[in-house]
C-alpha cells in the first residue's frame, strides 16, 4: 500500500515542505512569546506572534488539503488497480460474491484511506512538528524539564490508547448483550404458545442472568471511563507540580520561560497524543493492508515479455494451502489441449494461482521456456477464467469487450444462437447463470490469449450447451487446460492429454491417465 504514497512524490514533497514551514512559524511564535516578557517594546513581538500564528493556521490548512488530496488519489488509484484485477480475471482471489463487489471496493478503499494512508501522512508531519517544537522549547527554557514532559506525555498517551481500546471492546460486548436482551423479550412477547409454570421460572432465571450480565458490563465500562478521566486529571496535576518545582528550584527563570514551560504541557500532549493515535490506527489496519497486498502482489512483476510460450514446466513443485498439499512434476506444452479431472476445487485453485503468479511454490520451480516464471509478465500470453469471474451491471457488449470501444466486426462471433439470446440484455439482473457463463466464454474468445486455463466454466450449463461450448473451446484454441470434475467420454477423447488429481497419502498428485 505504501506505493500509493510514494507514487505522489510531488505532493509528498509539498506536504513535508509545508510542515517544515509551519514548524518554523510555530517556533517563531514560541521564541517571541519568551521575548514578549523580556523587552519593553512589546508591540513588535505581539505583531510577530500574531502573524506567525495566522500563517501557521493558513499553511496548516494547505498541508491538510494536500494530505486530503493524496487520500483521494489513493482511493482513485486503489479502485483502478482493483478494477485491473477484475478485468485480468484474477478477481477470484478476492473471494467476494459478485453483487458485493461495488460495496467492498468502496468500503475497503475508504477504510484504508482513513485508517492507513492519511494516518501515515499525518504521522510524517506530526513527527517533524514535534521534533521542531521540542528543540525550540528546549532552546528557550531547558531540555531537562521538556524531556521529562515529553516522556511523561508519551507514556500517558500509550496508557490512554490501551484504555480506549478496552472501552471500545466493553462497549461492543455491552451492546451485544443488550441486543440479546431485546431479542429475548421480543421472543417472549411475540410467542403465542402456552408456557407452563416450570418454564416460566426457567425464563425468569434467564432474564435475571441477562440483566445481571448487562449491569456488570455497564459498571465495568463506567469504571474504565472514570479511570481515564481521573488519569487525565492526575497527569495534568502532576506535570503542573513538576513545572512549579522546576520554577521554584530555578530562581533565575524568567516569566516568558514559565509561560512557555506550562503551555508546552498541553502543546506536547496534543501532538504526541495525535501521533500515538495515528500509529494505533496504522497498526489496526495492518491486517486489511496485508489482505490487499496479497491481492495486488501479482502486480509487482517483471516487465520482461515472452513472445511465445513453448512450454510451462512444473519441476518437483509443491503447492500448499491450509487444507491441501499438491505435488506436481509435469510439463504443459502450449500446442496441446489438456483436461484435468479433479473433485477438489482448492487443488484447482492452487494450480490456477501458480499459473497467474499469485502463489509461489513452497518448493520446486515453475519454468517458462526453461526460465523461471518470475522473470516474465505473462498477462498478455495467458488467461485464467473461473466460473465466478466478474460480470458487470451493463450490456452484453461491454461485458464481453470489458468496455473497449473497437468496432463490432472485431468481436469474434460465438455461435449465432447464443449471440441472439444475449445481445438484447442490458443489465445484470437480466442475466441468468447460463448467460453469465456464456459471457465469460465469449470474453475468452475476444481476448484470444496464447494459452487458456478454464476452471469449471461449462459445468453449470445444461448438458447440450456445455458440450457444444466445450467442443468449440477444444477446436478454437491450440493450447489450453480445462479443469472439471468430469466430462462426457466422447468429449474427453478430443483432448490431447487427460490428467487426474489423485489423493495419495494425504498429498494430491497430478497423474496421467
N, C-alpha and C positions, 0 to 999 in steps of 0.2 A: 504493500500500500504506500510505502514511502516514495515510490517512483512518481506518484501523483504530486507530491510536494516538490520534488526536485525537477519535475517537468516544468514547473512555473518558476524558473530560475530568476527571471527579471522581477517578478512580483515578490519573490522571497528576498531578493537583494533590497528592493524598495522597503519592504517591511523592516528589515534589520537596520537600514539607514534611518528610517523614521523613528525606530525605537531608540537608536543612539542619540538622535537629535532631541527627542522628548526627554531622554535621560539627562542630557546636558541642561535643558531648561529647568528641570526639577532640581538639579544640582545648583544652578544659579539662584533659584528661589531659596534654597536652604542656606547657601553662603550669605546671601543678602539679608536673610532673616536674622542671622547672627550679627551682621554689621549694623542692622537696624537699631540695636540696643547699645552699640559702641560709639556711634558718631552723633554729633549734634544735629546736622542737617539730614533729617530722616526722609525728606520728600523724594530725593533721588532713589533711595533704597526701596521705598514704597512703590515708586513707578516701575522700577526694575522687577520687583517681586510680582506686581500685578501683570505686567506684560509677559513675564516668564510663564505665569500660571495660565494666562489666556492662550499663549502659544502652545503650551503643554496640552491644554484641552483640545485645541484645534488639530494639532499633529496626532494626538491620541485617536481622534475621530478618523483621520486619514489612515492611520495604522489599522484600526478596527475594520474600516471599509476594505482595505487591502486583504486582510485575513478573510473577511466575508466573501470577497470576490474569488479568492483562492478556493474557498469552500465550495462555491458554486461551480467553479471549473472542475473541481474533483468530482462533483455529482455528475456533470456532463461527461467527463472522461470515463468515469466508472460505468455509466449506463452504456456508453459507446462500446467499451470493452466487453461488457456482459452481453450486449447485443451481438457483438462479433462472435462470441462463443456460441450463441444460439444459431446463427447462420452458418457456423462452421460445423454444425451437427454435434457439438460437444455439450449441448445443454443437458444431456442425460446426467452429467456429472453433478449438477446442482440438486438433482433428485427432488424436484418440485413438480406438482401437478400443473398442467398447462394453464388452468384458469387462475392459479395463484401467482403466476409469474409476474404480472404487472405490479401487484401489491408487493411482492418480495423484492423486486428490483428497486422500487421506490423506497420502501421502508429500510432496506439494507443500506442504500446509498445515503439516505438522510441520517441514519443511525451512525454510520462511520464518519460522516461529516461532523456531526455534533459531538461525538464521543471519542474520536480519534484524530482526524485531520486538524480541526480547529484547536483542540487542546494542545496538540504538538506545536502548532504555530504560535499560540499564546504562551506556551511554556518557554519557547525561544526568546520571545520579547520580555517576558517577566523575569527570566534569569538574567538578561542583560540589565534590566532596570534595577533589579535587586543588587547586583554587583556594584553598579554606579552609585546607588543611594548609600549602600554600606560604606563604600570608600569615602564618599562625601561627608557623611555624618561622623565617621571615624576621624577624618581630617579636621572637621570643625570642632569636635568635642574630644573624644579619646576612643581608641579602638577597643579598650578593655570593656567598658560598660556596653558598648554597641555589640561586641561579640557575644557577651553574656545574654543580652536581649535577643539577638538573632538565634542563638542555640536554643534558648528557652521557648521562643515563639515556634521554632521548628518542632520541638518535642511536643508542645501543646497542640499544634496543628495535626500531628500524626495521631495523637491520642483522640483528638476530635473526630478524625476520619473513621477510626475504629468504632467510636461511639455511634457516629452517624450510620455506619454500616449495620451495627447491631439494632439501632432504632428502626431502620428500614425493614430488616428481617422480622422484627417483632410486630411491626405494623402489618406486614403481609400475613403473618400467622394469625394475628387477631382478626384481620379481615376475612380470612378463610374460615375461621371458627364462627364468625358472625353469619357468614353465608350458610354454613351448615345448620346453624340455629334457625335461620329463616326458612331453609328448605324443610327442616324438621317440623316447624309449626305449620307450614303450608301443607305438608303431607297429612298432618293430623287433622287440620281444619277441612281439607278437601275430601278426606276419607269418609265414605258413607257406610262403611262396614260397622257391624255391632262388635264392640270390643268388650270382653268380659273384665271383671274386676281385677283379676290377676294381671291381665295385660295392661290395664290402666296403671297399676302400681309399677310395673316394669317401665312403662313410658315415663312416669313421673321421675323414676330414678335416672333415666337417660336425660330427661330435661334438666334435672338438678345438676347432673355432671357437666352438661354443656354450659350452664350458667356459671358454675364454679370455674371451669376452664377459661371462659371469656373474662371473668373478673380477675383471675390470676394473671392473664396476659396483659390486660389493661393496666393493672398495678405495676407489672414489670416495665411496661412502656413508660408509664408516668415516672417511675424511678430513674430510668435512663435519661429522660428529658430533663428531669430535675438535676441529675448529676451533671449533665452537660452545661446547664445554666449556671450552677454553683461553681463548676470548674472554671468557667469563663470569668466569673466574678473573682475567684481566688487568684487566677492568673493576673488579672489587671491589678488587683490589690498588691500581690507580691512584687510585681515589677515597678509599681509606683513606690513601694517601700525601698526596693533596691536603688531606684533613682534618687530618692530622698537621702538614703545613706551615703550614696556617692557624692551628692551635693554637700551634705554636712561635712564629710571627710575631705572635701576639696574646697577649702575656703576661697581659693583663688578663682573658682569657676565664675563665669560671667552670666548675666541674665539671659543673653541670647543663646548661650550654650545650654542653659537649663530648659528653655523653651524647646529647643531642638531635641534634647535628650528625651523629654517627656512625650513630645509629639511623635518621636521616632518609634515609640512602642506601637502605637496604632498603625503607623505607616508601614512598618516592617511586618506587623501582624497581618495586615490586609494583603500584602504582596505574597508573603510566604504561605498564608492560608490558600490563596489562589493557586500558587504553584503546586502545593500538595494535592489540592482538589483536581487539578489538571492531570497530574501524574496518576492519581487514583482512577480517573476516567479512562486514561490510556490503558492502564492495566486491566480494567474491567472489560474493555472492548477487544482485548488481545485474542480471545477465542474466536470472535467473529472475524477478526483480521486474518487469523490462521486459516479459517474455512475459506475465505476469499482468496488467500494466497494459493491454496490448493487448487481452487477452480481456475485461477489465472496462471498457474505455474507453467502451463504449456505454452504461454506466450513468449517466455524468455528463451527463444530458440535461436539456433544458429541461422544466419542469413544465407547459408550455403544451399543452393538449389540443385537438385539432381535432375538432369534432363530426362532420363528414363530409368525407371526401376526395373532391374532384371530379376532380382530375387530378394526375398527377405528371409534371413536365416535366424532361427531361434537356436542358439548353441548352448545346450545344457542350462536352459533358462528355468528359474524358479520364481513363481509369482505367488505372493501371499496376501490374504486378507484376514480379517478376524475369524472367519469361519472356514475358509478353504485354503488348500495348498495345491498349486498346479505346477506340474513339471512338463516342459516342452523341449523336445530336441528334434526339430523339423525345419525344412526349408520350403517356403512357398515361392513358386515361380509365377511371374505376372502374366504369363501366356497360358496359364491353366485355370480351370474352374474347380473350386473346392467346395465340398459340402461337409460341414461339421455338425454331427449329431450329438446333442448334449441336453440332458434334462435339467441341469443346474444352471440357472441364469447368472449366478455370481461368477461361475467359472468363465462363461462367455464374456461377461463384463470385464473381468481381469484381462482377458485376451484382447478385447477391443481397446481397453485403456493403454495397453502396451503398444498397440499399433499407432495410436494417435499421441503417444509420448506423454500421457498424463500419469503414467505409472512406470517406474523404473524397476527392473527385476532385482530381487534380493540377491541373486547370484546368476552367473552366466552372462551372455552377451546377445544383443539383438543387432544383427548386421544387415545393412542395405548395400547391395553390390560389393559385399565383403568389407565394408567400412562401418564403424559404429553408427547406429541410428541417431545418436545425439548430435552428430555433426551436420545433420540435414534438417531443413524445414520441408516436410512432406505434405503440407496443407494443400498444395496445388496438384499433387500427384495422387493422393489417396483420400478416400471419403468413407467414413463410418456412419451408417444410418441405423438408428434404432426404431422400434415400433412406437416409441414415445417422443420422437423428435418433434420440436415445437411447431404448432400450427397457429398462424396469426389470425386475428379477427379482421380479415379483409377478404377480397375476392380471390377466386381460384388463380387468376393470372399472377397477381402479386405474391401469393403463397408459393407458386412454382418458381418464379424468377427471383424471389427474395428482393422485390422492389427495384430490380434493374429495369431500365427503360429501353431495351432493344426491341426491334420490330417483331411482330408475332411470327413471321415466317422463320425466324431464327430459333423459335422454341420447337424442339423436336416433337413430332406427333407421338402420342402414346398409342392407343388403339381408339379408333373413332368412336366406338360405342361408349367408352369411358369419358372421352372428352366432352361429348354431347351432354352427358349427365352432369358434369361438374361446372362447365363454363357459365351456367345460369345462376350458380350460387354465389352469394356476395358476402355472407357473414359467417362467423364461427358457429353460431347457433344452428345454421342450416346444414352443417357438415355432420354426417353420420360417422361412426368409427371406420366404416368401409371407405367413405370419401377421404378421410384423413390419411389412411394408408395409401390410397391412390395418389394423393397429392405428394406424399413423401417419395413414392416411387418415381413420379414424374420429375421431382427435384433431382433425383439421381441421374435420370436421363439428361436433364437440362445441364447439369454441371459437367457431365462427361469426363469424369476423372479416369486416370490411367488404371487404377486398381480400386475396387469397391469391396467393402465388407458390409454385409447387411445382416441385421440381427432380428429374427422373428417377424419380419415385416409382413409376410403373407399369411401368417398362421391365423389371424383373427378374421380373415375374409372367408366367404363361402368357398367350398372346395373347388368349384368350377373356376371362379375368378382367380383364386390363389394359384391354381395350376397354370392358367393362361399367363398370368404375370410372371410366374417363376420360369416358365419356358421362355418367355420373352427376355427375361433377365439373363438367362444362360446363353441365349443366342446373340444378344445385343453386345455383351461385354467380353473382351478377350480374357481379361484376368479378373477373378472375383472370388470372394468367400461368402457362402451363405450359411448362417447358423440357424438351426431349428431343432425342435425336439424330435421331429420325424417328418418325412415326406413320402409321397407315394412311390412305390418301387419303380414305376415306369419313368418318373421324373428323376429318380436317383441315378438311373443308368446314364443320363445325359451329362452328368458331371465327370470330369477327368479323374478326380480323386475323391473318395469318401473317407472321412476321418471320424473316429468315435472318441468321445471323452469318457474314460472308464475310471471308476473309483477302485484303486488297488492299494491296500494297506494304508487307508486314510489319505492317500495322495491321489489327485486327479491327473491322469496321464492322457496325452493325445496319441492315439494309436491308429494305424492304417487298417482298413478292412482286410 
